[in-house]
Amino acid sequence: MKENIKALWDEVYRHKTADQLSWTQPIPQTSLNFINSFNLSKNASIIDIGGGDSKLVDCLLADGYLNITVLDISEAALEKAQKRLGGKGKQVKWIVSDVTEFKPVDKYDIWHDRAAFHFSTTQQQVAAYLHVAAGAIANYMIIGTFSENGPQQCSGLAVKQYSENNLQNLFDSDFKKIRCINENHVTPFQTKQNFLFCSFQKLSVNQV
């Protein structure tokens, strides 16, 4: 099954341009705003989960961040991003993996996920994601997922929609919610997708 999903995403990224993909953002401003709100140093370790060929990595490099990792199930997606960045891409760590099977060797100050988590639609997938995230995150997490008013499918795959309470309840054993916002993402085809963005702080041992 996972091989089929990987093949699907590789096919998408090999045969479609950025303006043919609904999630494309010229500038991921909301993500940048959340990241910058933590006021961490430029040495902070940041991982972009399901980053694909998102421009977030371009913007973070331009802002002077020095420790960036991009993870995606699609090798084709990461190859596109690396090609776009050219020599700058050598400053980034690239990981080809399904996030639910990711075995991190580092801790991350910021875990950013826009539009990957909502593809975890089974209890087993969600549990695996939570386990990986709890072990990998040192400080902060940002999750951007389809809201209750968002799409029910993406690229022909089912997705899970979330309310603020539902998302918070999933993560509350290891994280404290900082804030949530809803926003409409305008796709390259001028349709609207409603997203829920939430930031969380990792609970310390004394807080648990």
C-alpha positions in Angstrom: 0.0 0.0 0.0 2.7 2.5 1.0 4.6 1.6 -2.2 1.4 2.6 -4.1 1.2 5.9 -2.3 4.8 6.7 -2.9 4.4 5.9 -6.6 1.3 8.1 -6.8 3.2 11.1 -5.3 6.2 10.5 -7.5 3.9 10.5 -10.5 2.3 13.7 -9.4 5.6 15.6 -9.0 7.1 14.2 -12.2 4.3 15.1 -14.5 2.7 18.3 -13.0 4.1 21.8 -12.7 3.7 23.8 -9.6 0.7 25.8 -11.0 -1.1 22.5 -11.5 -0.9 21.5 -7.9 -3.6 22.8 -5.5 -1.2 23.3 -2.5 1.2 25.5 -4.3 2.1 28.8 -2.5 4.4 31.4 -4.0 5.2 32.5 -0.5 4.1 30.4 2.5 3.5 33.4 4.7 1.4 31.8 7.4 4.0 29.1 7.9 6.7 31.8 8.1 4.7 33.8 10.6 4.3 30.9 12.9 8.0 29.9 12.6 9.2 33.5 13.3 6.7 33.8 16.2 8.9 31.5 18.3 11.8 33.9 18.2 14.4 31.2 17.9 18.0 31.7 16.6 18.9 31.1 13.0 20.7 28.0 14.2 17.4 26.4 15.3 16.8 23.0 13.7 13.7 23.0 11.5 12.1 20.1 9.7 9.4 20.5 7.1 7.3 17.4 7.0 5.8 16.5 3.6 7.7 19.6 2.3 7.8 18.3 -1.3 8.9 21.1 -3.5 7.4 23.8 -1.3 9.0 27.2 -1.3 9.2 27.2 2.5 12.8 26.0 2.3 13.7 28.8 -0.1 12.2 31.4 2.2 13.9 30.0 5.3 17.3 30.0 3.6 16.7 33.6 2.5 15.9 34.5 6.1 19.2 33.1 7.2 18.2 29.8 8.9 21.1 27.4 8.9 19.7 24.0 10.0 16.9 22.9 7.7 15.6 19.4 6.9 12.9 18.6 4.4 11.1 15.2 4.5 8.8 13.8 1.9 7.6 10.4 0.8 8.3 11.4 -2.8 11.9 11.4 -4.0 10.7 13.2 -7.2 9.4 16.1 -5.2 12.6 16.6 -3.3 14.6 16.3 -6.5 12.5 19.2 -8.0 13.2 21.3 -4.9 16.9 20.6 -5.0 17.1 21.4 -8.7 15.3 24.7 -8.1 17.6 25.7 -5.2 20.8 24.7 -7.1 23.9 25.1 -4.9 21.8 26.4 -2.0 20.2 22.9 -1.8 23.5 21.6 -0.4 22.8 23.5 2.8 19.6 21.4 3.4 19.2 17.8 4.6 16.8 15.9 2.4 15.0 12.8 3.7 12.9 10.4 1.6 10.5 8.8 4.0 6.8 8.2 4.9 6.6 10.3 8.1 4.9 7.4 9.9 8.0 5.3 9.3 10.5 8.1 10.0 13.3 7.2 12.5 14.8 10.5 13.4 18.3 10.7 14.7 18.1 14.4 15.6 15.8 16.5 17.7 14.0 19.4 16.0 13.3 22.8 17.5 10.5 23.3 15.0 8.4 20.6 13.3 6.4 22.1 10.5 3.7 20.2 8.6 1.4 21.9 6.1 -1.0 19.5 4.4 0.7 16.2 5.2 -0.9 15.2 8.5 -4.4 15.1 7.1 -3.4 12.2 4.9 -3.1 10.0 8.0 -6.7 8.7 8.0 -6.5 5.5 10.1 -6.0 5.2 13.8 -2.8 3.3 13.2 -1.4 6.1 10.9 -2.3 8.8 13.4 -0.8 6.9 16.3 2.4 6.3 14.4 2.6 10.0 13.5 2.1 11.1 17.1 4.8 8.6 18.2 7.3 9.9 15.7 6.5 13.6 16.4 6.7 13.2 20.2 10.1 11.6 20.0 11.5 14.0 17.4 10.4 17.4 18.6 12.4 19.4 21.1 10.4 22.6 21.3 7.6 23.5 18.8 5.2 22.0 16.3 3.2 23.7 13.6 0.4 21.7 12.0 -1.6 23.0 9.0 -4.4 20.7 8.1 -7.8 20.8 6.3 -10.4 22.2 8.6 -14.0 20.9 9.0 -14.8 23.2 6.1 -11.9 22.0 4.0 -11.8 19.5 1.2 -12.6 15.8 1.8 -10.1 14.6 -0.8 -6.8 15.7 -2.2 -5.1 14.3 -5.4 -7.7 11.5 -5.3 -6.9 10.5 -1.8 -9.1 10.7 1.3 -8.1 13.2 3.9 -9.2 13.8 7.5 -10.6 17.1 8.5 -10.0 18.7 11.9 -11.5 21.1 14.3 -9.3 23.0 16.7 -10.6 20.9 19.6 -10.1 17.6 17.8 -6.5 18.5 16.8 -5.7 19.7 20.3 -7.1 16.6 21.9 -4.9 14.4 19.7 -1.7 16.1 20.8 -2.4 17.1 24.4 -0.5 14.3 26.1 2.8 15.6 24.8 2.1 19.2 23.6 0.4 22.4 24.8 -1.5 24.4 22.3 -0.2 27.9 21.7 -2.7 29.2 19.1 -4.8 28.2 16.1 -6.1 30.1 13.1 -8.3 29.3 10.2 -7.5 30.6 6.7 -8.5 30.1 3.1 -5.8 28.9 0.8 -6.4 30.1 -2.7 -5.2 27.5 -5.1 -3.5 28.2 -8.5 -6.9 27.5 -10.1 -8.5 30.2 -7.9 -10.5 27.8 -5.7 -10.5 28.1 -1.9 -9.4 25.5 0.6 -10.0 26.2 4.3 -7.1 25.3 6.5 -6.6 25.0 10.3 -3.2 26.0 11.5 -2.1 25.3 15.0 1.1 25.8 16.9 2.1 23.7 19.9 4.9 23.6 22.5 6.4 20.4 23.7 5.7 19.6 27.3 8.7 19.2 29.5 9.0 16.2 31.8 7.9 18.4 34.7 4.8 19.6 32.9 3.5 16.1 31.9 
